[in-house]
């Protein structure tokens, strides 16, 4: 028996040292310890429960426990207890004892974060039990009796007719225990259980079992996790990580996602068409100095108010004149052709522009050399009036306009200019007499204040 005890001790030590060394997920634990059996305290309700003189202590490492967690607070286990045990109630000594079975335990604090070191539990189990009672037989023909020192056959034989004396028994047990975890994977277990031998009607074979064990957590080996080192890059040093910085190479402000606002207009440089000049959001950060609704960067005359149609510059007489150069009248009439009406309307829009704000104009008519002076004078006046009326219809205030007719005077082209006068590009302006007459038939708008042509000499094509 001593050799057997030594073998169990060595094997248990090897198993414990192996599992304790593992890096695990801790679903399993193993306990190696010693136990004591108490048959005497069964006589009453915990009568003499703490009276250790009635305990039968076994050799070290005589109890093995293997448990596994199956759910939150719940675990199953297998327990095996061996040893030479005394039954002092029956005066049996050094009889070989086996108790092996499965159990279910509930641990209310197993998930606690504040008391990880303390793990109490309750347990129930079912077991195979082997223990021999042959030592208390009188003989094969007599029942079992207890051998008290004052044995008297006349006394009540408490075991007569109640005790079978079988060696192999089925035992149900229940009890409480507590684990003290000294470190994460190592601790001490103390456990106490009551064991009921189901196939005996007497309680003389029931017993308490108390144990103390060293316990080790173990389980499936955790996969090795290589800790990722996260390097936060901030190339421009503005405190905003590059992956969140719209301008990672230029120090900027948090409110602009790491971009600067050089001109301080509230628009980050990356979105600012004019990053060095304070401007307006509606113009993408560019100023509009003259207030004409065209940002300076797109305004050809940034300090002079002008319409968008003229790229931000005010209209000039030359521009308006060019617009009206090709208006026509019906043959031998002062009535404008349908094709000429849009041209006059464009001129009206220009005259109403802020470029000519507050100015008044003469609408002057001229004819060519053909016909009498009286007829040409009348026609020139009528045609000037026709243009004036159309300008008024298109929105120009009538009090700003005065129509005048000058007939065949103040020619633009004379016979000397035919086939000789050239423009700035070197082209012949009047290749023949017809071209010369056409240039002289015209309507001109000039300023009443300066006498300058505010709009243009409108070249009127008159079909004669």
C-alpha positions as CSV (number, residue, x, y, z in Angstrom):
1,X,0.0,0.0,0.0
2,X,2.9,2.4,0.7
3,X,4.3,1.8,-2.8
4,X,0.8,2.6,-4.2
5,X,0.6,5.8,-2.2
6,X,4.1,6.9,-3.5
7,X,3.1,6.2,-7.1
8,X,-0.1,8.3,-6.8
9,X,1.9,11.1,-5.3
10,X,4.6,11.2,-8.0
11,X,2.0,11.0,-10.9
12,X,-0.2,13.8,-9.4
13,X,2.9,16.0,-9.0
14,X,3.9,15.6,-12.6
15,X,0.4,16.4,-13.9
16,X,0.1,19.5,-11.7
17,X,3.5,20.9,-12.8
18,X,2.6,20.4,-16.4
19,X,-0.8,22.2,-16.4
20,X,0.5,25.0,-14.2
21,X,3.1,25.9,-16.8
22,X,0.6,26.4,-19.6
23,X,-0.7,29.7,-20.9
24,X,-4.4,28.9,-21.1
25,X,-7.9,30.2,-21.4
26,X,-8.6,28.7,-17.9
27,X,-11.7,26.6,-18.6
28,X,-10.2,23.6,-16.7
29,X,-8.7,23.2,-13.3
30,X,-7.0,20.3,-11.5
31,X,-6.8,19.8,-7.8
32,X,-4.3,17.5,-5.9
33,X,-4.6,17.1,-2.2
34,X,-5.4,15.0,0.8
35,X,-8.7,14.0,2.5
36,X,-10.1,12.9,5.8
37,X,-13.1,10.6,6.4
38,X,-15.4,11.0,9.4
39,X,-18.0,8.2,10.2
40,X,-18.6,9.3,13.8
41,X,-20.3,12.7,13.2
42,X,-23.1,11.1,11.2
43,X,-24.7,9.9,14.5
44,X,-26.3,13.4,15.0
45,X,-26.8,16.5,13.0
46,X,-23.1,17.5,12.7
47,X,-22.5,16.0,16.1
48,X,-18.8,16.2,16.6
49,X,-18.3,17.7,13.1
50,X,-15.2,19.6,14.1
51,X,-13.8,16.8,16.4
52,X,-10.7,15.9,14.5
53,X,-9.9,13.0,16.7
54,X,-12.7,11.1,14.9
55,X,-11.1,11.9,11.5
56,X,-9.3,9.3,9.5
57,X,-6.6,11.1,7.6
58,X,-5.2,9.7,4.4
59,X,-1.7,10.0,2.8
60,X,-0.8,13.3,1.0
61,X,-2.0,13.6,-2.6
62,X,-4.7,11.1,-2.1
63,X,-7.5,13.0,-3.8
64,X,-7.6,14.1,-7.4
65,X,-10.1,16.6,-8.8
66,X,-10.5,17.6,-12.5
67,X,-13.2,20.3,-13.2
68,X,-14.3,22.2,-16.3
69,X,-16.4,25.3,-16.7
70,X,-19.5,24.7,-18.9
71,X,-21.4,28.0,-18.5
72,X,-21.4,31.1,-16.4
73,X,-21.0,30.1,-12.8
74,X,-21.4,26.4,-13.6
75,X,-18.9,23.6,-13.8
76,X,-18.7,19.8,-13.9
77,X,-16.0,17.7,-12.2
78,X,-14.6,14.3,-11.6
79,X,-13.2,13.4,-8.2
80,X,-11.2,10.3,-7.1
81,X,-10.3,9.7,-3.5
82,X,-8.1,6.8,-2.3
83,X,-6.4,5.7,0.9
84,X,-6.4,3.5,4.0
85,X,-9.4,4.7,6.1
86,X,-10.5,3.9,9.7
87,X,-14.2,3.6,10.6
88,X,-14.0,4.4,14.3
89,X,-17.7,3.9,14.7
90,X,-17.3,0.3,13.7
91,X,-13.8,-0.2,15.0
92,X,-12.5,-0.9,11.5
93,X,-8.9,0.2,10.9
94,X,-6.7,0.7,7.8
95,X,-9.3,-0.6,5.3
96,X,-8.7,0.3,1.6
97,X,-11.1,3.1,0.6
98,X,-12.2,4.2,-2.9
99,X,-14.6,7.0,-3.8
100,X,-14.8,8.1,-7.4
101,X,-17.5,9.9,-9.3
102,X,-18.9,12.9,-11.2
103,X,-20.3,16.1,-9.8
104,X,-22.0,19.5,-10.7
105,X,-21.0,22.6,-9.0
106,X,-22.4,26.2,-8.8
107,X,-20.0,29.1,-8.1
108,X,-21.9,32.4,-7.5
109,X,-18.7,34.5,-7.6
110,X,-16.8,32.9,-10.4
111,X,-17.6,35.9,-12.7
112,X,-16.9,38.5,-10.0
113,X,-14.4,41.3,-11.0
114,X,-14.0,42.6,-7.5
115,X,-13.4,39.3,-5.7
116,X,-11.4,37.2,-8.2
117,X,-9.4,35.6,-5.4
118,X,-12.5,34.2,-3.6
119,X,-14.5,31.4,-5.3
120,X,-17.0,29.6,-3.0
121,X,-19.3,26.9,-4.5
122,X,-21.9,24.2,-3.7
123,X,-21.6,20.7,-5.2
124,X,-23.7,17.5,-5.7
125,X,-22.4,14.3,-7.1
126,X,-22.9,10.6,-7.8
127,X,-20.1,8.1,-7.0
128,X,-18.8,4.6,-6.9
129,X,-17.6,3.6,-3.4
130,X,-15.6,0.6,-2.3
131,X,-14.9,-0.2,1.4
132,X,-14.7,-3.6,3.1
133,X,-16.6,-4.5,6.3
134,X,-15.3,-8.1,6.6
135,X,-13.3,-7.2,9.7
136,X,-16.4,-6.8,11.9
137,X,-18.0,-10.2,11.1
138,X,-18.4,-12.6,14.0
139,X,-18.5,-15.5,11.5
140,X,-20.2,-16.4,8.3
141,X,-23.4,-17.4,10.2
142,X,-23.7,-14.3,12.3
143,X,-24.8,-10.8,11.5
144,X,-22.5,-7.8,11.8
145,X,-22.3,-6.1,15.2
146,X,-20.2,-3.3,16.6
147,X,-17.2,-4.2,18.6
148,X,-17.4,-1.8,21.6
149,X,-15.0,-2.6,24.4
150,X,-17.9,-3.5,26.6
151,X,-19.5,-5.9,24.1
152,X,-22.5,-7.7,25.5
153,X,-24.6,-10.0,23.3
154,X,-27.7,-8.9,25.2
155,X,-27.2,-5.3,24.0
156,X,-29.0,-4.0,21.0
157,X,-27.1,-5.1,17.9
158,X,-27.7,-2.0,15.9
159,X,-26.5,-3.6,12.6
160,X,-28.5,-6.8,12.8
161,X,-30.7,-7.2,9.8
162,X,-29.9,-3.7,8.4
163,X,-26.4,-3.9,7.1
164,X,-25.5,-6.0,4.1
165,X,-21.7,-5.6,4.4
166,X,-21.2,-5.3,0.6
167,X,-17.9,-3.9,-0.6
168,X,-19.1,-2.0,-3.7
169,X,-21.6,0.7,-3.1
170,X,-23.4,3.6,-4.9
171,X,-23.0,6.9,-3.1
172,X,-24.7,10.3,-3.5
173,X,-23.0,13.3,-1.9
174,X,-23.4,17.0,-1.5
175,X,-21.4,19.7,0.1
176,X,-19.7,23.0,-0.1
177,X,-16.2,24.2,-0.9
178,X,-14.2,27.3,-1.5
179,X,-11.2,28.2,-3.7
180,X,-8.7,30.8,-2.6
181,X,-6.8,31.9,-5.7
182,X,-3.3,33.1,-4.6
183,X,-2.4,34.0,-8.1
184,X,-4.3,33.9,-11.4
185,X,-3.7,30.2,-12.0
186,X,-2.8,28.8,-8.6
187,X,-4.7,28.5,-5.3
188,X,-5.9,26.4,-2.4
189,X,-9.2,24.4,-2.2
190,X,-11.0,23.4,1.0
191,X,-14.1,21.1,0.6
192,X,-16.5,19.3,2.9
193,X,-19.2,16.8,1.7
194,X,-21.7,14.4,3.2
195,X,-21.8,11.0,1.6
196,X,-24.9,8.8,1.6
197,X,-24.6,5.1,0.8
198,X,-27.8,4.4,-1.0
199,X,-27.9,0.6,-0.8
200,X,-27.6,0.5,3.0
201,X,-30.6,1.2,5.3
202,X,-28.3,2.0,8.2
203,X,-26.4,5.3,8.5
204,X,-23.3,3.4,9.9
205,X,-21.8,3.4,6.4
206,X,-22.5,7.1,5.7
207,X,-19.6,9.5,6.2
208,X,-18.3,13.0,6.0
209,X,-15.3,13.7,3.7
210,X,-13.1,16.8,4.2
211,X,-10.3,17.7,1.9
212,X,-7.6,20.3,1.2
213,X,-6.0,20.6,-2.2
214,X,-3.6,22.6,-4.3
215,X,-5.5,23.8,-7.4
216,X,-4.3,24.9,-10.8
217,X,-6.2,26.5,-13.7
218,X,-5.5,25.4,-17.2
219,X,-7.2,24.9,-20.6
220,X,-6.6,25.3,-24.3
221,X,-3.5,27.2,-25.1
222,X,-4.1,30.8,-26.0
223,X,-3.0,31.8,-29.5
224,X,0.0,34.0,-29.4
225,X,-1.1,37.5,-30.0
226,X,1.5,39.9,-31.5
227,X,0.6,43.3,-30.1
228,X,0.2,45.7,-32.9
229,X,2.1,48.9,-32.5
230,X,0.1,51.8,-33.8
231,X,2.2,54.7,-34.9
232,X,0.3,57.9,-35.4
233,X,1.8,60.0,-38.1
234,X,1.7,63.8,-37.9
235,X,4.1,65.1,-40.5
236,X,3.4,68.7,-40.0
237,X,3.3,68.6,-36.2
238,X,0.0,70.4,-35.9
239,X,-1.5,67.8,-33.5
240,X,-3.8,66.3,-36.1
241,X,-3.0,62.8,-37.3
242,X,-2.2,62.6,-41.0
243,X,-5.2,60.3,-41.7
244,X,-7.5,63.0,-40.4
245,X,-5.5,66.0,-41.8
246,X,-6.6,67.5,-45.1
247,X,-3.3,69.3,-45.3
248,X,-0.9,66.8,-43.7
249,X,2.3,68.6,-44.8
250,X,1.2,72.1,-43.7
251,X,0.4,73.0,-40.1
252,X,-3.2,74.1,-39.7
253,X,-6.1,74.5,-37.4
254,X,-8.4,71.8,-35.9
255,X,-11.5,73.7,-37.1
256,X,-10.2,73.4,-40.7
257,X,-9.2,69.7,-40.4
258,X,-5.5,70.6,-40.2
259,X,-5.5,73.2,-43.0
260,X,-4.3,76.8,-42.5
261,X,-6.3,80.0,-43.2
262,X,-3.6,82.4,-44.2
263,X,-5.8,85.4,-44.9
264,X,-8.1,84.8,-41.8
265,X,-11.3,84.9,-43.8
266,X,-12.7,81.7,-42.3
267,X,-12.1,79.7,-45.5
268,X,-9.2,77.2,-45.3
269,X,-6.5,77.8,-47.9
270,X,-7.2,74.4,-49.5
271,X,-10.7,75.7,-50.4
272,X,-9.7,79.4,-50.9
273,X,-9.2,80.6,-54.5
274,X,-7.5,83.7,-53.0
275,X,-5.7,82.3,-49.9
276,X,-3.7,85.5,-49.4
277,X,-6.6,88.0,-49.7
278,X,-9.5,88.0,-47.3
279,X,-12.7,87.4,-49.2
280,X,-16.2,86.1,-49.1
281,X,-17.5,82.5,-48.9
282,X,-19.8,83.0,-51.9
283,X,-16.7,83.8,-54.0
284,X,-14.6,80.9,-52.6
285,X,-12.6,83.3,-50.4
286,X,-12.0,86.0,-53.0
287,X,-12.8,89.7,-52.5
288,X,-15.1,91.7,-54.7
289,X,-13.7,95.2,-54.3
290,X,-16.2,97.1,-56.6
291,X,-19.2,95.2,-55.3
292,X,-20.4,94.2,-58.8
293,X,-20.9,90.5,-57.8
294,X,-17.8,89.4,-59.7
295,X,-14.8,88.3,-57.6
296,X,-11.7,90.3,-58.3
297,X,-9.9,87.2,-59.6
298,X,-12.5,87.0,-62.4
299,X,-13.1,90.7,-62.8
300,X,-11.2,92.5,-65.6
301,X,-12.0,95.8,-63.9
302,X,-11.9,94.9,-60.2
303,X,-12.1,98.5,-59.0
304,X,-14.9,99.6,-61.4
305,X,-18.4,98.4,-61.2
306,X,-19.4,96.5,-64.3
307,X,-21.9,93.8,-65.5
308,X,-21.0,90.1,-65.7
309,X,-21.8,90.2,-69.5
310,X,-18.8,92.6,-69.9
311,X,-16.5,90.7,-67.6
312,X,-17.0,93.1,-64.7
313,X,-16.1,96.2,-66.7
314,X,-18.4,99.2,-67.3
315,X,-19.9,99.5,-70.7
316,X,-18.3,102.1,-73.0
317,X,-19.8,103.9,-76.0
318,X,-17.7,101.7,-78.3
319,X,-19.2,98.6,-76.9
320,X,-22.8,99.8,-77.2
321,X,-22.1,101.1,-80.7
322,X,-20.7,97.8,-81.8
323,X,-23.8,96.1,-80.5
324,X,-26.1,98.3,-82.6
325,X,-23.9,98.4,-85.7
326,X,-26.1,96.1,-87.8
327,X,-29.6,97.3,-87.1
328,X,-31.8,97.6,-90.3
329,X,-34.9,99.4,-91.3
330,X,-37.5,98.2,-93.8
331,X,-37.1,99.5,-97.4
332,X,-37.8,103.3,-97.7
333,X,-39.2,103.3,-94.2
334,X,-38.4,104.2,-90.6
335,X,-39.7,100.9,-89.2
336,X,-37.1,98.6,-87.7
337,X,-36.8,95.0,-89.1
338,X,-37.7,92.1,-86.7
339,X,-34.0,91.0,-86.8
340,X,-33.0,94.4,-85.4
341,X,-35.2,94.4,-82.4
342,X,-33.0,92.2,-80.2
343,X,-30.0,94.4,-81.0
344,X,-31.8,97.5,-79.8
345,X,-32.9,95.6,-76.7
346,X,-29.3,94.8,-75.9
347,X,-28.4,98.4,-76.3
348,X,-31.3,99.4,-73.9
349,X,-29.9,97.0,-71.3
350,X,-26.5,98.6,-71.6
351,X,-27.9,102.1,-71.3
352,X,-29.8,101.1,-68.1
353,X,-26.6,99.6,-66.6
354,X,-24.8,101.3,-63.8
355,X,-22.1,102.2,-66.2
356,X,-24.3,105.0,-67.6
357,X,-26.2,105.7,-64.5
358,X,-27.7,109.2,-64.5
359,X,-26.6,110.1,-68.1
360,X,-28.8,111.5,-70.9
361,X,-28.4,110.8,-74.6
362,X,-29.1,112.1,-78.0
363,X,-30.2,109.6,-80.6
364,X,-28.9,111.1,-83.9
365,X,-29.8,109.8,-87.4
366,X,-27.8,110.2,-90.6
367,X,-28.3,109.1,-94.3
368,X,-26.1,108.6,-97.3
369,X,-25.6,110.9,-100.3
370,X,-28.5,109.5,-102.4
371,X,-31.7,111.6,-102.7
372,X,-32.6,115.2,-101.8
373,X,-31.4,116.9,-98.7
374,X,-35.0,117.4,-97.4
375,X,-36.0,113.8,-97.9
376,X,-32.9,112.6,-96.2
377,X,-33.3,115.0,-93.3
378,X,-36.9,113.8,-92.7
379,X,-35.9,110.1,-92.9
380,X,-32.9,110.5,-90.6
381,X,-35.2,112.1,-88.0
382,X,-37.8,109.4,-88.3
383,X,-35.3,106.6,-88.0
384,X,-33.7,108.2,-84.9
385,X,-37.1,108.5,-83.4
386,X,-37.9,104.8,-84.2
387,X,-34.7,103.7,-82.3
388,X,-35.6,106.0,-79.4
389,X,-39.2,104.6,-79.2
390,X,-37.8,101.0,-79.1
391,X,-35.3,101.9,-76.4
392,X,-38.1,103.3,-74.3
393,X,-40.1,100.2,-74.9
394,X,-37.2,98.2,-73.7
395,X,-36.9,100.1,-70.4
396,X,-34.8,103.2,-70.9
397,X,-36.4,106.2,-69.3
398,X,-37.8,108.5,-72.1
399,X,-36.5,111.7,-70.3
400,X,-33.0,110.4,-70.8
401,X,-33.3,110.3,-74.7
402,X,-33.7,113.0,-77.4
403,X,-34.0,112.1,-81.1
404,X,-32.4,114.2,-83.8
405,X,-32.0,113.9,-87.6
406,X,-29.1,115.3,-89.6
407,X,-29.7,113.9,-93.1
408,X,-26.8,113.5,-95.4
409,X,-24.2,115.3,-93.4
410,X,-21.2,114.4,-91.3
411,X,-20.1,111.5,-93.5
412,X,-18.0,108.8,-92.2
413,X,-16.9,107.9,-95.7
414,X,-16.1,110.1,-98.6
415,X,-15.1,109.3,-102.2
416,X,-11.4,109.7,-101.1
417,X,-11.8,106.9,-98.6
418,X,-13.0,104.3,-101.1
419,X,-10.5,101.6,-101.5
420,X,-7.9,103.5,-99.5
421,X,-9.0,103.8,-95.9
422,X,-7.9,100.9,-93.7
423,X,-8.7,99.7,-90.2
424,X,-6.1,98.8,-87.5
425,X,-5.6,95.4,-89.0
426,X,-4.7,96.9,-92.4
427,X,-8.0,95.8,-94.1
428,X,-9.8,98.1,-96.6
429,X,-12.8,99.5,-94.9
430,X,-14.7,100.7,-98.0
431,X,-13.9,98.7,-101.1
432,X,-16.5,100.4,-103.2
433,X,-19.2,103.1,-103.2
434,X,-21.9,100.8,-101.8
435,X,-19.8,100.1,-98.7
436,X,-19.2,103.8,-98.4
437,X,-22.9,104.6,-98.5
438,X,-23.7,101.9,-96.0
439,X,-21.2,103.4,-93.5
440,X,-22.9,106.8,-93.8
441,X,-26.4,105.5,-93.1
442,X,-26.3,105.3,-89.4
443,X,-27.9,106.0,-86.0
444,X,-25.5,107.4,-83.3
445,X,-26.2,107.8,-79.6
446,X,-24.1,110.4,-77.8
447,X,-24.0,111.9,-74.4
448,X,-25.9,115.1,-73.9
449,X,-23.3,116.2,-71.3
450,X,-20.1,115.5,-73.1
451,X,-21.1,115.2,-76.6
452,X,-19.2,111.9,-76.8
453,X,-20.8,108.8,-78.3
454,X,-21.9,106.8,-75.2
455,X,-23.1,104.0,-77.2
456,X,-22.1,103.6,-80.8
457,X,-22.7,104.9,-84.2
458,X,-25.4,102.5,-85.1
459,X,-24.9,101.6,-88.7
460,X,-28.4,101.4,-90.1
461,X,-28.9,99.4,-93.2
462,X,-31.6,101.2,-95.2
463,X,-32.9,99.4,-98.2
464,X,-33.5,102.1,-100.7
